[in-house]
Amino acid sequence: MDIPFGEIRSAVEERIQTLLSGFSHPASLYEPIRYVMSGGGKRVRPLLVILAAQSLEASIEEALNPAVAVEMLHNFTLVHDDIMDRDDTRRGRPTVHVRWDDGTAILAGDALLGVAYDVLSRYDGPRLGEMVRTFNAGVIEVCEGQAMDKEFEGRNDVRLEEYDRMIALKTGKLISMSARMGALLANGNDAQVKALERFGALLGRAFQIQDDLLDFTSTTSELGKRVGSDLAMQKSTFVTLTARDTFAPALQERWRKLMLTETPDEHLLAEMGSVLQEGGVLAAGESQVEALTNQALAVLDEILTEERREDLRRFAFWILHRKY
């Protein structure tokens, strides 16, 4: 399914390049940053900033700098996550620490966060203070979520409730933050700001569970990154936790043997996918993603007219049906 909203995406890409043109020396710092930001990607978060703002009658131009700031924050997290997880591919290209080295990647990620704050500060609307506080909370909470994710790697007793809290921080926060910032820059009232933030939080959880499923149902070429990376790191995901908690003994033994493989390849993942299908885990995940998406859409119904919520509905259904 193609990424929608091409006009908005083009405006985001153009603004990214324009803003980064003001940062050039030293090249050893800014070349990796431009490399990261030119890698494409779905641009989920800046799209949501702009669509939320438009739903409350703000313009694309008003929303562009905050939207780009959020995307830069997101990419800062990716650069550092790739180092921590030893991932070698992102968006179909070598990660920064592979193309350069760990030190360069750490420094580029740090600077990218600083550039994100600089870009956000260029917004001159009346609610900049609230937007900065929202942005700060996003930085802190996504790091809290990443810390929880790392803690889970050493445990075999993680509960689904703990996993849900982790993804609400690590993935959901930046998506809920995006919707909230769009509402703030459009000067939405309290009910609108809270509702759009809630919409983003629900959609963020759905997004992460969909990612967990894609690790077993997609391919490296489709995803643009190595499939099975979470499995190789023995991360707790919706898939692994649900399999652990729901498989019958015979299926549990088959699953345990497959899980012993240290470096899963696509052949093994396909075999695991068959076991997950047989055990109902993939269906359970798809059902959860759909339920969270429907809850998110119901939130929109409370605050927006049918016309005003249409683009956000299209956005949500794209998230629901994506394959990468």
C-alpha positions in Angstrom: 0.0 0.0 0.0 1.5 3.3 -1.1 2.2 6.1 1.4 -0.6 8.7 1.1 -0.4 12.5 1.3 2.3 13.0 -1.3 2.0 16.7 -1.3 2.5 17.0 2.4 5.4 14.6 2.4 7.1 16.6 -0.4 6.7 19.8 1.7 8.3 18.0 4.7 11.2 16.7 2.6 11.8 20.2 1.1 11.8 21.8 4.5 14.2 19.2 6.0 16.7 20.0 3.2 16.3 23.7 3.6 16.8 23.7 7.3 19.8 21.4 7.2 21.5 23.6 4.6 22.2 26.0 7.4 24.4 23.4 9.2 27.5 22.4 7.3 30.7 22.5 9.4 32.3 20.3 10.5 31.4 17.9 7.7 32.3 14.9 9.9 29.2 15.9 12.0 26.7 17.1 9.5 27.3 14.7 6.7 26.1 11.8 8.8 23.1 13.9 9.9 22.2 14.7 6.3 22.7 11.0 5.5 20.1 10.0 8.2 17.6 12.6 7.2 17.8 11.9 3.5 17.1 8.2 4.0 13.3 8.7 3.4 11.1 6.6 5.6 7.4 6.8 6.1 7.5 10.2 7.8 4.6 9.0 10.1 5.2 11.6 12.8 5.5 14.8 10.7 2.5 13.7 8.7 0.5 13.3 11.9 1.6 16.7 13.2 0.4 18.4 10.0 -2.9 16.3 9.7 -3.8 17.0 13.3 -3.2 20.7 12.7 -5.2 20.7 9.5 -8.1 19.0 11.2 -8.4 22.1 13.4 -7.9 24.5 10.4 -4.2 25.3 10.6 -2.2 25.4 7.4 0.7 23.1 6.3 3.1 26.1 6.4 2.3 26.8 10.1 2.9 23.2 11.0 6.0 22.4 9.0 8.8 23.4 11.4 7.3 21.6 14.4 6.6 18.6 12.2 10.2 18.5 11.0 11.5 19.0 14.6 9.5 15.8 15.6 10.9 13.9 12.7 14.5 14.9 13.7 13.8 13.8 17.2 12.5 10.4 15.9 15.7 10.0 13.8 17.9 10.8 16.8 16.3 7.9 18.6 16.8 5.6 15.6 20.5 6.4 15.3 21.1 5.5 19.0 18.8 2.5 18.9 20.7 1.1 16.0 23.9 1.3 18.0 22.4 -0.4 21.0 20.7 -3.1 19.0 23.7 -3.6 16.6 21.4 -3.2 13.6 23.4 -2.8 10.4 20.6 -1.7 8.0 18.0 1.0 8.2 15.7 2.0 5.3 17.6 -0.3 3.0 21.0 1.4 3.7 23.8 0.9 6.1 23.2 2.4 9.5 25.3 5.4 10.6 27.5 3.4 13.0 28.2 0.9 10.2 28.9 3.5 7.5 31.1 5.5 9.9 31.6 4.3 13.4 30.0 4.2 16.8 31.5 7.5 18.0 30.4 9.3 14.9 26.9 7.9 15.2 26.6 8.9 18.9 27.7 12.4 18.2 25.5 12.8 15.1 22.5 11.6 17.1 23.3 14.0 19.9 23.6 16.9 17.5 20.5 15.9 15.6 18.5 16.3 18.9 20.0 19.8 19.3 19.0 20.7 15.7 15.5 19.4 16.4 15.2 21.9 19.3 16.6 24.7 17.1 14.0 24.0 14.4 11.2 23.8 17.0 12.3 27.2 18.4 11.7 28.8 15.0 7.9 28.3 15.4 6.5 31.7 16.6 3.0 30.8 17.5 1.3 31.7 20.8 1.7 28.2 22.4 5.4 27.6 21.9 5.9 27.0 25.6 3.4 24.2 25.7 4.9 22.7 22.6 8.4 22.7 24.1 7.1 21.1 27.3 5.4 18.5 25.1 8.6 17.9 23.2 10.6 17.6 26.4 8.2 15.0 27.7 8.6 13.1 24.5 12.4 13.0 24.7 12.3 11.8 28.3 9.5 9.2 27.9 10.9 7.6 24.7 14.2 7.1 26.6 12.3 5.6 29.5 10.7 3.2 27.1 14.0 2.3 25.5 15.4 1.6 29.0 12.5 -0.7 29.8 13.0 -2.5 26.4 16.7 -3.1 27.3 15.7 -4.3 30.8 13.3 -6.8 29.3 16.1 -8.5 27.4 17.4 -10.0 30.6 14.1 -11.4 31.7 11.9 -14.3 30.8 8.9 -13.3 33.0 7.9 -10.0 31.2 4.1 -9.6 31.3 2.0 -8.3 28.4 0.9 -5.4 30.7 4.6 -4.4 31.1 5.2 -4.7 27.4 2.1 -2.5 26.7 3.5 0.2 29.1 6.9 0.0 27.4 5.5 0.5 23.8 3.3 3.3 25.0 6.5 5.1 25.9 9.0 3.9 23.3 6.8 4.1 20.3 3.4 5.5 21.3 4.8 8.7 23.0 6.3 10.2 19.8 3.1 9.5 17.9 0.8 10.9 20.6 3.2 13.8 20.9 2.9 14.5 17.2 -0.9 14.7 17.3 -0.8 16.8 20.5 1.6 19.3 18.9 -0.5 19.6 15.8 -3.5 20.4 18.0 -1.5 23.0 20.0 -0.1 24.8 17.0 -3.7 25.0 15.7 -4.7 26.5 19.0 -7.2 23.7 19.8 -9.2 23.8 23.0 -8.4 21.5 25.9 -10.9 18.8 24.7 -9.4 18.8 21.2 -5.8 18.7 22.4 -6.5 15.8 24.8 -8.6 13.9 22.2 -6.0 14.2 19.5 -3.2 13.1 21.9 -5.3 10.1 22.9 -5.8 9.3 19.2 -2.1 9.3 18.7 -1.4 7.2 21.8 -3.8 4.4 20.6 -2.5 4.6 17.1 1.1 4.4 18.4 0.4 1.2 20.3 -1.2 -0.3 17.2 1.8 0.8 15.1 4.2 -1.1 17.4 2.2 -4.3 17.5 2.0 -4.2 13.7 5.8 -3.8 13.6 6.1 -6.9 15.9 4.0 -8.9 13.4 5.9 -7.7 10.4 9.1 -9.1 11.9 7.7 -12.5 11.1 5.5 -11.8 8.1 7.6 -9.4 6.0 11.0 -9.5 4.3 14.2 -7.6 4.7 13.7 -6.0 1.3 10.1 -4.9 2.1 11.0 -3.5 5.6 14.3 -1.9 4.6 15.9 -3.4 7.7 16.8 -6.9 8.9 13.8 -9.0 9.7 14.2 -11.0 12.9 16.4 -8.4 14.6 14.1 -8.2 17.6 14.1 -12.0 17.8 17.9 -12.1 17.6 18.2 -9.7 20.5 15.6 -11.8 22.4 13.4 -8.8 22.8 9.9 -9.1 24.4 7.3 -8.4 21.8 3.6 -8.9 21.4 4.3 -12.0 19.3 6.8 -13.7 21.6 4.9 -13.0 24.8 1.6 -14.1 23.4 3.2 -17.3 22.0 4.7 -18.0 25.4 1.4 -17.5 27.3 -1.1 -19.1 24.9 0.6 -22.0 23.0 -0.5 -25.6 23.8 2.3 -27.8 25.1 3.1 -29.5 21.7 3.2 -26.2 19.9 5.2 -24.6 22.7 7.9 -27.3 22.2 8.1 -26.6 18.5 8.3 -22.9 19.2 11.0 -23.4 21.8 13.2 -25.3 19.4 12.8 -22.6 16.7 13.6 -19.9 19.3 17.0 -21.5 20.1 18.4 -20.4 16.7 20.9 -17.5 17.4 20.7 -15.8 14.0 17.3 -16.2 12.4 17.1 -16.0 8.6 14.0 -15.5 6.5 13.6 -19.3 6.0 13.4 -19.8 9.8 11.1 -16.8 10.2 8.7 -18.2 7.6 8.7 -21.4 9.6 8.0 -19.5 12.8 5.3 -17.6 11.0 3.6 -20.8 10.2 3.7 -21.9 13.9 2.4 -18.5 14.9 -0.4 -18.7 12.4 -1.3 -22.2 13.6 -1.3 -21.1 17.2 -3.5 -18.0 16.6 -0.9 -15.5 17.6 -0.8 -13.6 14.3 -4.6 -13.4 14.3 -4.6 -12.2 17.9 -2.1 -9.5 16.9 -4.1 -8.4 13.9 -7.2 -8.3 16.0 -5.4 -6.1 18.6 -4.1 -3.7 16.0 -7.6 -3.3 14.5 -9.2 -2.9 17.9 -6.7 -0.1 18.9 -7.2 1.6 15.5 -11.0 1.5 15.9 -10.7 3.0 19.4 -8.5 5.8 18.0 -11.0 6.5 15.3 -13.8 6.6 17.8 -11.9 9.4 19.7 -12.0 11.5 16.5 -15.7 11.1 16.2 -16.1 13.0 19.5 -14.4 16.2 18.4 -14.3 16.5 14.7 -16.9 16.7 11.9 -16.9 13.9 9.3 -15.1 16.2 6.8 -12.4 17.3 9.3 -11.6 13.8 10.5 -11.4 12.2 7.0 -7.6 12.7 6.4 -6.8 11.4 9.9 -9.0 8.3 9.2 -7.1 7.7 5.9 -3.9 8.0 7.9 -5.0 5.5 10.5 -6.1 3.0 7.9 -2.8 3.3 6.1 -1.1 2.4 9.4 -3.4 -0.5 9.9 -2.8 -2.0 6.5 0.9 -1.2 5.9 3.4 -4.0 5.0 6.6 -2.2 5.9 
